[in-house]
Amino acid sequence: MSSTRPRSFTIRVPATSANIGPGFDVVGLSLSLHLTLTVQIDPAAPVAPPAITYSGEGADEVPLDAYKNLTTRVALYVLRCHAIRTFPQGLSIHAANEIPFGRGLGSSGAAVVAGVLLGNELGELGLSKERLLDFALMVERHPDNVTAALVGGFVGSYLRELDAAATEAASVPLSEVLPEYPPDAGEDWGLNPPQPPLGIGHYVRFGWSESIKAVAIIPKFELSTAKARGVLPASYSRKDLVFNLQRLAVLTTALGQTPPDPELIYEAMKDRVHQPYRKALIPGLPEVTSQITPASHPGLLGICLSGAGPTILALAIGGYEAIAEDARKIFKEQGIDVDWKLLEIAGGSAVETRS
């Protein structure tokens, strides 16, 4: 049960890039852009709904109603799964966001992980990292982004095959996990949400060479994950699956070697499962991934689509500006403007209590 004393804490969740070429829905990488929540609880404050303020990326489109905002709805889901009906009195949250929306950098995954951590802290639940992941996976059904955001680094993950009852519980429609609260919803609306099964997701953290940085080349348009998934085929040839499996097996070790091998990594970051089908949604994608190579751009290791896109992720040990500016020129020929950022590989999510 949550306490009645005034409290304050911060939650910091990194951006993520999923897939890294051949690892579709399998691998993720945490990056040094963050969603930061600054939370204060004053139980002596007058009774009022939670106060939410927001700055940074997406500030003009994020709902500030705690029953509509994704992060606070996830937090309430976690609380209600532990028989805590509502938010604590005197709750105020400021969200400062550096992660662009709809660009393939894990903005929704970060919001979900932040919500799970927020619920855990508000209820003083003391959930393990594995249980926090279960709650995140009830909302964000693909493990690559949320796992990397939670634990940090270069991460591989899978969803465990569950027994029949647990499979049914984990397959509850998202509309039941996070229902849309009607305007007249009171504290009794939406109680008793579906509990996540134990151990939905499992993961391992791979090695990462400290010399490798990420150049995120970010086109100035949004692409929804649903739309980017909608263009993928229902089945694949054995040849294409073997192509990806071979490269993923090499890539997960190659990115941890020092010094990293550009020839090995560039080939290992190629993909036949998702990127070829998304090129129509992202003009310039085939040109960027084929024309920018370790031979033409010394320091480059590999280049791929970040998550569902449209961001391009280039892993490199130098020559960052040349990589980014030449990618900018290619996109400009397609009539698309881009920003670019040089990012480090980030640690996982962190909660810090403030005195």
N, C-alpha and C positions, 0 to 999 in steps of 0.2 A: 504494500500500500504506500502511496506517495506521502511525503511528509508535509507538515504545515509550516515549515520554516522558509524564509526567503532564500532563493537559490538563483544562481546564474551559471551558465556554461556556454561553451561554443562547440559546434560540430563542423568539421571540415571534411568535405568529400571531393575526391579528384575527378576530373574528366577521364574518359576512357576511349580507347580505340579498339574496336573488335575486329576479328578475322585475321588481320595482318597478312593478307594475301590468301594462302590456302586454308587457313583455319576457320572456315565458316561455322559460326555458332559454337566454336570450341575454345578459341584463345582470345585473350584481351590484354590490354596494356594500359596502365594508369599514367596519366599525363598531368603536367604541372599547371593546369587551370583548375580552379576550385569553386565549389558552392560552399559558402560559409554561413552558418546560422548562428546568430548571437541571441541567446535565450535568457529571459529573466522571468522569475516567478515571484510574485508578491501576494501571498495568501490574504494579507490584510487589505488589499485593494478592493474598491467597490466591485460588486458583481457586474461583469460585462463579458461579451464574447472575447476570445483571444484577439489581440491586436497584432496585425502582420504588416510590416513594411518591407520594401524590396528595392534593391538598386542593382545596376549593372545590366547584363544581357537579359533581354526579355522583360524588363521592368514595365514596359507599356502593355504587356499582354497577360501577365500572370495574375490570376484572381487573388484578392487579398482577404476573401472570406474563408475562414478556417474549414468550412464544410464544402468548399469548392476547390481549394488549393490542393494540388496533388500531394505535396509533402505532409501537410497537416491531416489530410484524409488517411494517408498511410499510417501516420502516428496514431490516429484515433482507432484504426483497425487493430493495431498492435495492443493498444490499451484495452479495447473491448474484448479481445481474445483472452485477456487476463482479468476480466470482470471489473474493469474500471470504466465507468459509464461515459465519462466526459473529460474534457481538458481541465487541468487545475485552474483554480481561480487566480486572477491577476497574471495571466500568461501574456507575455509580449515576445515577438520574434522578429528579428531583422535578418533578412536574407540578402547577402551580397554575392552576386553570381558573375563568374568570369567565363562560363561555358556557353558558347553560342547554341541557340535552339535549332533543331532540324538540320544539323550539319554533319552528323555521323561522329560526334564527339561525346556521346553518352549523357546528354543533358537530362533525359528522362530517367535513365538509370541512376544518376546522381541524386535526383529529386526523390526517387523511391528509397535509396539507401539512407539518405538524410532523414526521411520520414520514419524508417524503421529505428534508426538510432535515436531520433527524437522521442518516439513512443517508449523506447527502452529507458531513456533518461527521465522522462516525465513520470513514468510509473515506478522508477527505481527498481526495475525488474531483474537486472543482473543477468541478462541472457548471454549465452555463449556466442562466439562468432558463428558457429555452425547453425545455431538456432536463428540468429539474425538473418542469415542467408536464406533459411527456409521461408521466413516472412517476406523477404524481398522477392523470392521466386514465386510466391503466390500472386504477386502483382506484375512483375516483369518476368515473363515466362521463359526468356532466353538467358542462360547463365553467364554468357561471356562478359557483358558490360558490368552487371551488378557484382559479380565475383571480383573482378579486377578493381572496381571502385571500393569495395569493402576491404580487401586484403592487401591490395597494392602490388605493383611490379608487373612482371610478365607471367600470366596465369593461364593455365589450361583447366577446363571444367567440364563436367558432364552431369546430366540428370539421371539419377539412379532409377533402375527399373523397380517399381513399387508393386506391392501386392494389390489385389483388386480393390480393396477398401481404400487404401492410401492413394491409388491411382485416381479413383473417383473424387477423393477429397482434393487432390492437387489439380484436378481438371475442372473445378468449379468455375463457371463463367466469371470473368473479371467484373461484370456488373453486379455480382453477388458479393464479391470480396470488397469492392469499392463502389457501393451504390451511389447514384446521383441523389444527393439530398434535396428534397423538395423545399420550396421557400418556407413552408410552415412546419418543417421538421423540428421536433423537440428532442430532448435528451433520450426519450424512449424509442425514437425511430431508428431502425437499423441495428438493434441490439442482437447479440448472439451471432456474430459473423462466422463463416467457416474457418475452422482451425487448420493451419498447415500441418501436413504429416511431418514426422521426424526424418531428417536426413534426405531431403529432396535432392540437394545438390552436393557434389564433391569436387574438390579442386586440388591442384598442385601448383606451386610457384616454381617456374623455371629460372635458371641462371640468366643474368643479364650483364653484358660487358659495360662497365661504367663509362667507357669512351663513346658510347652510342647515344646520340641525341635524336630528337624527332622534329622534323620540319613539317608543320601542319599548314597546308595550302588550302585556304578556306574560300570557296566561291561565295559570292554575295547573293545566294538564293537558297531557300529551304527545300528539303526533300524529305517527305515523311517516310518513316520506316515501312509503314503499311504499303505505300505505293512502290517502294523499292523492292519489297518482298513479292508484290503482286506480279512482277515481270519474270520471276524465277520459274523454271519448269517444275512439274510434279515429279519427274524422275530424270536420272542421268545415266549416261553410258558407263560401262565398267571402265573403259579407257580413261574417261575424264575423272572418275573417282580415284583410280590408281594414280593418275597424274598428281592430284592434290595430296593424297596420302603419302606418296613418296616425298614430296616437298615439305610437308608439315613435319614428317619424322626427322628430316635434316634441320629444318629451321629452328625447332625448339632447343636444339643443342648449339647450333651455329651462332645464335645471338648471344650466347653466354661465353663464347670463346674470346680470348685476348691474345693477339690482336684479331679482330673480326676479319673474315675473308670475304671481300666484296663479290668475287666471282661466284662463290658458293651461295651467299645470301641472296644476291640479285635473282638468280635462277630459282632459289627456294621460295621466294615471295611471289612467284607467278601463280595464277589461279584459273580454273576452268569451271568453277561451280557458281560463282555469283557475278564477278566483274564483267564477263562478256555480255551478260544479259542486261546489265545496267547502263551500258554505254549510251543507249538512246536517251536515257534520262539525264546524262551528264555529258554534254558536248565537250570534247577535248580530252576525255578520259583515255581513249586508246592512244592518242598522240603523246600525252604526258607520260604514260607508263611505258611507252616503247622508245621515245626519243631521248629521254633523260636516263642515262646509263652510267655505270662506273667508268666506262671508257671516255664518255663525253664530259663527265662531271666528277673529277677526282674527289674522293671523300664520300661519295654516295655508296650505300650498301644495298638498298632495295627500295622499291616504291610500290604503293598499293592504294586502293580505296580504303578510307577509314570508315569502318562499320558499313552502314547502308549508303554512305556518301551524303553530300557531294564532296566532302573534304578529301584531299589527297594527303597521304602520310608518306613522307620520305625519311627513312632511317639513314643516318650519316654520321661520320666522324670528322667532317670538315666540309668546306665549300658550301656552307648553308645558303648564303645569299645568292650565289650563282644558281643553285638548284631552284630556289624559290622564284627568282626573277625570270628564269627561262620558262618555268611553269606558268608564270603570270603572262608571258608573251603568248604562249600557246593558247591559253584560255581567252586572251584578248582577241585573238584571231577568230574566236567563236562568239565574240561579243559579250564575254563574261568577265566582270571585274572580280578580283580576289584580294583578300588579305592574307598575310602569312605570319606565323609565329614560330619561334624557335623554343621548343619545350624540352624539359628534362623528364625522365621517368620518375614518377612520384611515388611516395609511400601511400599506404592505405588510408582509410578514413580514420579520423581521430576525434576524440571527445576530450575537452579540457574544462575542468571545473574551475570557476573563477571565484576568488575570495571577495 
